[in-house]
Structure formats: structure tokens, C-alpha cells
């Protein structure tokens, strides 16, 4: 591995401080931070506590702090676009941004930001231990958020700490942001962009990518469709519904699922549903089915809830998934056709979440820098988009180049015994150190001897 003296000095500190970095992941996991959208969970509304912990950590790194509770009313100017939800309440759920200035006079220099979300999904059943008590086992740290995404946030903070404690003087500013409300739509990042945090050097979102460089993420739409039926005794011959008989909603539901299968088959062949950086086409994935009340009655309704992915090629004029929602509504009209029952009792589609997508050009320095860093560490870089949603889209629309790059396998996120591999965690910290030095730049060769720029390596 060929590195400069400044790079080598900081990389050596990654090793020295690694136990502290692992403890930081564990400390973050041990603070439950499930958002209130998920319902009555013992860990609901813990975001304020984890944000307070992060604030204290950032202040220890010498960062200037901007902390605020997003305002639904203030953000209503974005109501037609993705990321806005009028029913959210941010009381006790602040966003925080810490900025470490490179200039001695405290003035702004172009900044590089690491941006993460502090909220996690509920713990759920099936855990060996936890989910909000971290566990070290077999070279892994286990707990809710280890992978998504407290491990990535800890990696970024550890990289910042290594740079700061080395005394290397950067030419650009460093920023770290932690937002709420990512797992349920991205309103925290909408608030961050609206507040004016738009770092010139770009944003790295350390979501789990298994250290793949992701210049692209897909948008995600959640929705539900309900087909009305009419309950009646299932064991007897029923008259026509116009004569008071039952209507089996499950029979219509089977037809709807077949219509979705046919739609997915068409989508697999469409260019706008595929991308060179995506291993999978965009599809309608049915995740929940709710029908019927008891075995001896025809179902009076049939409801599905689903997840749809979309790409930047299909963004609507508001920067969201309106064109894709229209495609589903058209499919539903075709499904109902001239069926007499559905004509009088049409299926109802309800849209729940629209979390947008974004893409940064492959040639941008922000996309090149992590590839260069991985190469310097002896790894073959892989460029591949994130098949799920991250918070990339909103800052990209605001003119901020943004990528996703972090430790952990996305496939274990939201699962019991969610984990982070510690070897990969270490490599990610090292890569982030090199990204910082590359994009922010080193101000001068002798700045490392200036004690006023350094954070105590043993703090």
C-alpha cells in the first residue's frame, strides 16, 4: 500500500483508536431510537437521547453544532414533493449538524459532510440477545442498528477523530449530520436541506453497502390497495350479489395478484425500470395481505400493502414518484375494467410513503475518491447502486453531489441479530480517512505539529 506521510500517520491512529470506535458503535446501539411512526414500542421516541449523545461526541471533536427540531409547517412549502408528511411530529426529535472548520479565523471553507440517520426500525422477535443491548461475538457487533446505520455513523466519526487527533490541518471543512425520520420517508433530510446545509464537496451517506461505492439509490413507494367484497356464509349457495348474495373479495384478490405479476413481467423489460448500476429491475413487491374474518365466511375485503422501486429516469415534476403511482392507478383501472361489482365498488389505492431517488455522475470526484481509497488499501473497488432507498435524492436535487458508502451488508438490516463485521468496519474507517484527506486536502505539510488543531488521541 502506497500512502503519503499524512495518510500513514492518520491510518496508524485508526488502529490505535479502534477499540474506542467499536465501543462507539455499541454505545449508539444501546440507546434505543425507534421512531414513533412504528407505533407503541418500548423504544419509541429514543431519537432525542441518541442525538444528545452524538452532540456531546461532536463537541468533543471541536465541532460547531446546529441543532433544531424540524417544523412541519415550515416544510409545507415542499408538500408536493417527496419527503414531506404533514402528520409528523418532531418534538424531542431534533436534527443535528456539527461542522469542524479548517480556517483559523473560523470562516467557511468548502465542506465534506458525512450524513446519517439516527432512527432504527423496531427490534422485533427472534434475537439471541438484545435488540437494544449490544453484543460482541465472532468478530461482530450485534444489535439493532449495528448495520443500519449506527455502524456507518460510528465509522465516519472514528475517521474524523483520527484526522483531528493527528493534527493534520485540512484545507476544507468537515461536517457530520444526524437526522431523524429516515426509516419512514426522509423528512429529517428534507429539513436539513431546507435549512441550508449544502456542503460544496459533497455528502457521503454511510449506509451499509459492503464497501461498494454507490452513486445511485432507488426511490421507494409504499401503498395499499383494498378491494371491497361482501361477507356471507361460505358453506351455502349464494344468490347473485345484486339479489343480496356474497362477493368473495379473496377471489378478486387472486386476480389482482395475477395482474401485478403481469405488470412486473412487463417492467422487467423496460429501460426505465433498469439501470447499469442495479442488479435488479424495479418491481411491485407485495409484502402484506389482509383478508377475511373467520373460516365460515367469504372475505368482505381484500387488502394488500406493497413496495415499489423507481429510478431517476421516472422522477415527476416535483422530484418524486408521481409517474409511477399513476402507472399503478392505471393498472388498477384496467384490472377493474367493466366488471359490474368493481364498477359500483371500485378498488381503493392509498399512498403511504414516497421516498425519492438520486444519482451522482460516475466521473465526479466524490465517486472517484472512495474507489481510490479502496485501491490504496489493496481492495478492488466495486461501483453499484443501492437497490433500496437512502437519503441521497433530496441533497442531489438541491445541487449537492451525494454517494452512499459504508460498512455492513444491507441484507441483514431490519433482521434479528443484525450485525456489523468488525474487520469491514476497520477497513471502512481507513477508507473514510483517505476520502477526507483526498477531498478536503491537506493545508500544509507542517500543520501536523500545531497542537491547537489536534484532538486528544486518548480522550
Secondary structure, DSSP 4 states (H G I P E B T S, - for coil): ----HHHHHHHHHHHHTHHHHHHHHHHHHTS--B-GGG-S-TTBT-HHHHHHHHHHHHHHTT-EEEEE---TTGGGGGTTSTT--TT---TT--EEEEEE--STT-----EEEEEEE--B----S--SS-SSS-EEETTEEESTTTTTTHHHHHHHHHHHHHHHHHTPPBSSEEEEEEES-TTTT-HHHHHHHHTT---TTEEEE----TT-BBSEE-EEEEEEEEEE-B--BTTSPPPPGGGT--B-HHHHHHHHHHHHHHHHHHHTT-GGG--TT-SS---EEEEEEEE-SSTTB--SEEEEEEEEEE-GGG--TTSSSHHHHHHHHHHHHHHHTT-HHHHHS--EEEEEEEE--EE--TTSHHHHHHHHHHHHTT----B--BSS--THHHHHHTT--EEE--SS-GGGTTSTT-EEEHHHHHHHHHHHHHHHHHHH-BS-TTGGG-GGGPPPTT-
